[in-house]
Amino acid sequence: MSDIKAWDPYGFLILALTSWFLSAVLSWKLANMIEAREKEQKRKQKCQKILQKLNDYKR
């Protein structure tokens, strides 16, 4: 018969916390990427508005 050992409680805790920590880090990185994209889009929209005003002023 094979010797099957039960999971060590600390091993289970480390496994659970590792997956939780990895998920938290990836979520944080994704939130930062989304925030940066939104900031860039707002900046581009602001530039477009300024250019539109300048074009309207020249006419």
DSSP file (Angstrom, degrees, kcal/mol; ACC not computed):
  #  RESIDUE AA STRUCTURE BP1 BP2  ACC     N-H-->O    O-->H-N    N-H-->O    O-->H-N    TCO  KAPPA ALPHA  PHI   PSI    X-CA   Y-CA   Z-CA
    1    1 A M              0   0    0      0, 0.0     2,-0.2     0, 0.0     0, 0.0   0.000 360.0 360.0 360.0 147.3    0.0    0.0    0.0
    2    2 A S        -     0   0    0      1,-0.1     2,-0.9     2,-0.0     0, 0.0  -0.569 360.0-120.5 -84.4 148.6    1.2    3.5   -0.7
    3    3 A D        -     0   0    0     -2,-0.2     2,-0.6     2,-0.0    -1,-0.1  -0.781  31.4-172.3 -91.0 105.5    1.8    5.8    2.2
    4    4 A I        -     0   0    0     -2,-0.9     2,-0.3     0, 0.0    -2,-0.0  -0.884   7.8-155.8-103.0 119.8   -0.6    8.8    1.7
    5    5 A K        -     0   0    0     -2,-0.6     3,-0.1     1,-0.1     2,-0.1  -0.708  18.5-115.4 -95.1 145.9    0.1   11.7    4.1
    6    6 A A        -     0   0    0     -2,-0.3     2,-0.1     1,-0.1    -1,-0.1  -0.394  45.6 -85.3 -71.8 155.3   -2.6   14.2    5.0
    7    7 A W        -     0   0    0      1,-0.1    -1,-0.1    -2,-0.1     3,-0.0  -0.360  41.8-118.8 -61.6 136.9   -2.0   17.8    4.0
    8    8 A D     >  -     0   0    0      1,-0.1     4,-2.3    -3,-0.1     5,-0.2  -0.632  18.4-132.1 -73.1 132.7    0.0   19.8    6.5
    9    9 A P  H  > S+     0   0    0      0, 0.0     4,-2.3     0, 0.0    -1,-0.1   0.872 107.6  50.1 -58.0 -36.5   -2.1   22.7    7.8
   10   10 A Y  H  > S+     0   0    0      2,-0.2     4,-2.6     1,-0.2     5,-0.2   0.878 108.7  51.9 -70.6 -35.8    0.7   25.1    7.2
   11   11 A G  H  > S+     0   0    0      2,-0.2     4,-2.4     1,-0.2    -1,-0.2   0.905 110.8  48.0 -64.1 -41.0    1.2   23.9    3.7
   12   12 A F  H  X S+     0   0    0     -4,-2.3     4,-2.5     2,-0.2    -2,-0.2   0.907 111.7  50.3 -65.1 -41.5   -2.5   24.4    3.0
   13   13 A L  H  X S+     0   0    0     -4,-2.3     4,-2.8    -5,-0.2     5,-0.2   0.916 111.5  47.9 -62.8 -44.1   -2.3   27.9    4.5
   14   14 A I  H  X S+     0   0    0     -4,-2.6     4,-2.4     2,-0.2    -2,-0.2   0.914 112.0  50.1 -63.6 -42.7    0.6   28.8    2.4
   15   15 A L  H  X S+     0   0    0     -4,-2.4     4,-1.8     2,-0.2    -2,-0.2   0.924 113.8  45.0 -61.5 -45.0   -1.1   27.4   -0.7
   16   16 A A  H  X S+     0   0    0     -4,-2.5     4,-2.0     1,-0.2    -2,-0.2   0.920 115.5  46.3 -66.8 -44.2   -4.3   29.4    0.0
   17   17 A L  H  X S+     0   0    0     -4,-2.8     4,-2.9     2,-0.2     5,-0.2   0.848 108.9  56.0 -69.5 -33.0   -2.4   32.6    0.8
   18   18 A T  H  X S+     0   0    0     -4,-2.4     4,-2.6    -5,-0.2    -1,-0.2   0.940 110.0  44.3 -63.9 -46.5   -0.2   32.4   -2.2
   19   19 A S  H  X S+     0   0    0     -4,-1.8     4,-2.2     2,-0.2    -2,-0.2   0.894 115.2  49.3 -65.9 -38.3   -3.1   32.2   -4.6
   20   20 A W  H  X S+     0   0    0     -4,-2.0     4,-2.3     2,-0.2    -2,-0.2   0.923 112.4  47.5 -65.2 -43.8   -4.9   35.0   -2.7
   21   21 A F  H  X S+     0   0    0     -4,-2.9     4,-2.4     2,-0.2    -2,-0.2   0.910 111.5  50.3 -64.6 -42.9   -1.8   37.2   -2.8
   22   22 A L  H  X S+     0   0    0     -4,-2.6     4,-2.3     1,-0.2    -1,-0.2   0.911 111.2  49.1 -61.4 -42.8   -1.2   36.5   -6.5
   23   23 A S  H  X S+     0   0    0     -4,-2.2     4,-2.2     1,-0.2    -1,-0.2   0.901 110.9  50.2 -63.4 -41.4   -4.9   37.4   -7.2
   24   24 A A  H  X S+     0   0    0     -4,-2.3     4,-2.2     2,-0.2    -2,-0.2   0.908 111.2  48.3 -64.7 -42.4   -4.5   40.6   -5.2
   25   25 A V  H  X S+     0   0    0     -4,-2.4     4,-2.3     2,-0.2    -2,-0.2   0.927 112.8  47.4 -64.9 -45.2   -1.4   41.7   -7.1
   26   26 A L  H  X S+     0   0    0     -4,-2.3     4,-2.3     1,-0.2    -1,-0.2   0.877 111.7  50.7 -65.7 -37.2   -2.8   41.0  -10.5
   27   27 A S  H  X S+     0   0    0     -4,-2.2     4,-2.4     2,-0.2    -1,-0.2   0.904 110.2  50.0 -65.1 -40.9   -6.0   42.9   -9.6
   28   28 A W  H  X S+     0   0    0     -4,-2.2     4,-2.1     2,-0.2    -2,-0.2   0.911 111.4  48.3 -63.6 -43.4   -4.0   45.8   -8.4
   29   29 A K  H  X S+     0   0    0     -4,-2.3     4,-2.2     2,-0.2    -2,-0.2   0.908 111.7  49.8 -64.3 -41.5   -2.0   45.8  -11.6
   30   30 A L  H  X S+     0   0    0     -4,-2.3     4,-2.5     2,-0.2    -2,-0.2   0.909 109.5  51.4 -63.8 -41.9   -5.1   45.6  -13.8
   31   31 A A  H  X S+     0   0    0     -4,-2.4     4,-2.4     1,-0.2    -1,-0.2   0.905 110.4  49.3 -62.0 -41.2   -6.7   48.5  -11.8
   32   32 A N  H  X S+     0   0    0     -4,-2.1     4,-2.3     2,-0.2    -1,-0.2   0.893 110.7  50.1 -65.2 -39.4   -3.6   50.6  -12.4
   33   33 A M  H  X S+     0   0    0     -4,-2.2     4,-2.2     2,-0.2    -2,-0.2   0.914 112.0  47.3 -65.2 -42.5   -3.6   49.8  -16.1
   34   34 A I  H  X S+     0   0    0     -4,-2.5     4,-2.4     2,-0.2    -2,-0.2   0.913 112.3  50.3 -64.6 -42.6   -7.3   50.8  -16.5
   35   35 A E  H  X S+     0   0    0     -4,-2.4     4,-2.3     1,-0.2    -2,-0.2   0.906 110.6  49.0 -62.4 -42.4   -6.7   54.0  -14.5
   36   36 A A  H  X S+     0   0    0     -4,-2.3     4,-2.3     2,-0.2    -1,-0.2   0.895 110.7  50.7 -65.0 -40.0   -3.7   54.9  -16.8
   37   37 A R  H  X S+     0   0    0     -4,-2.2     4,-2.3     2,-0.2    -2,-0.2   0.918 111.0  48.1 -64.1 -43.5   -5.8   54.2  -19.9
   38   38 A E  H  X S+     0   0    0     -4,-2.4     4,-2.3     2,-0.2    -2,-0.2   0.900 111.1  51.0 -63.9 -40.3   -8.7   56.4  -18.7
   39   39 A K  H  X S+     0   0    0     -4,-2.3     4,-2.1     1,-0.2    -1,-0.2   0.907 110.5  49.0 -63.2 -41.9   -6.2   59.2  -17.8
   40   40 A E  H  X S+     0   0    0     -4,-2.3     4,-2.4     2,-0.2    -2,-0.2   0.894 110.3  51.0 -65.0 -40.6   -4.7   59.0  -21.3
   41   41 A Q  H  X S+     0   0    0     -4,-2.3     4,-2.4     2,-0.2    -2,-0.2   0.901 109.9  49.6 -64.5 -40.8   -8.1   59.1  -22.9
   42   42 A K  H  X S+     0   0    0     -4,-2.3     4,-2.3     2,-0.2    -1,-0.2   0.897 110.5  50.9 -64.0 -39.7   -9.1   62.2  -20.9
   43   43 A R  H  X S+     0   0    0     -4,-2.1     4,-2.2     2,-0.2    -2,-0.2   0.917 111.0  48.0 -64.0 -43.1   -5.9   63.9  -21.9
   44   44 A K  H  X S+     0   0    0     -4,-2.4     4,-2.4     2,-0.2    -2,-0.2   0.896 111.0  50.8 -64.8 -40.2   -6.5   63.1  -25.5
   45   45 A Q  H  X S+     0   0    0     -4,-2.4     4,-2.2     2,-0.2    -1,-0.2   0.903 109.5  51.0 -63.7 -40.5  -10.0   64.4  -25.3
   46   46 A K  H  X S+     0   0    0     -4,-2.3     4,-2.1     1,-0.2    -2,-0.2   0.918 110.5  48.6 -63.2 -43.3   -8.8   67.6  -23.7
   47   47 A C  H  X S+     0   0    0     -4,-2.2     4,-2.6     1,-0.2    -2,-0.2   0.899 110.0  52.2 -63.2 -40.7   -6.3   68.1  -26.5
   48   48 A Q  H  X S+     0   0    0     -4,-2.4     4,-2.3     1,-0.2    -1,-0.2   0.895 108.9  50.2 -63.2 -40.0   -8.9   67.5  -29.1
   49   49 A K  H  X S+     0   0    0     -4,-2.2     4,-2.3     2,-0.2    -1,-0.2   0.910 111.1  48.8 -64.3 -42.0  -11.2   70.1  -27.5
   50   50 A I  H  X S+     0   0    0     -4,-2.1     4,-2.3     2,-0.2    -2,-0.2   0.924 112.4  47.9 -64.3 -44.5   -8.4   72.7  -27.5
   51   51 A L  H  X S+     0   0    0     -4,-2.6     4,-2.4     1,-0.2    -1,-0.2   0.886 110.9  51.7 -63.6 -38.5   -7.5   72.0  -31.1
   52   52 A Q  H  X S+     0   0    0     -4,-2.3     4,-2.4     2,-0.2    -1,-0.2   0.911 109.4  49.6 -64.5 -42.1  -11.2   72.3  -32.1
   53   53 A K  H  X S+     0   0    0     -4,-2.3     4,-2.2     2,-0.2    -2,-0.2   0.902 111.1  49.9 -63.4 -40.4  -11.5   75.6  -30.3
   54   54 A L  H  X S+     0   0    0     -4,-2.3     4,-1.8     2,-0.2    -2,-0.2   0.906 111.1  48.7 -65.0 -41.0   -8.3   76.9  -32.1
   55   55 A N  H  X S+     0   0    0     -4,-2.4     4,-0.9     1,-0.2    -2,-0.2   0.892 112.4  48.2 -65.4 -39.5   -9.7   75.8  -35.4
   56   56 A D  H  < S+     0   0    0     -4,-2.4     3,-0.3     1,-0.2    -1,-0.2   0.864 110.1  52.9 -67.5 -35.6  -13.0   77.5  -34.7
   57   57 A Y  H  < S+     0   0    0     -4,-2.2    -2,-0.2     1,-0.2    -1,-0.2   0.860 104.3  55.7 -68.4 -36.4  -11.2   80.6  -33.7
   58   58 A K  H  <        0   0    0     -4,-1.8    -1,-0.2     1,-0.3    -2,-0.2   0.780 360.0 360.0 -68.3 -27.0   -9.2   80.8  -36.9
   59   59 A R     <        0   0    0     -4,-0.9    -1,-0.3    -3,-0.3    -2,-0.2   0.478 360.0 360.0 -77.8 360.0  -12.4   80.7  -39.0
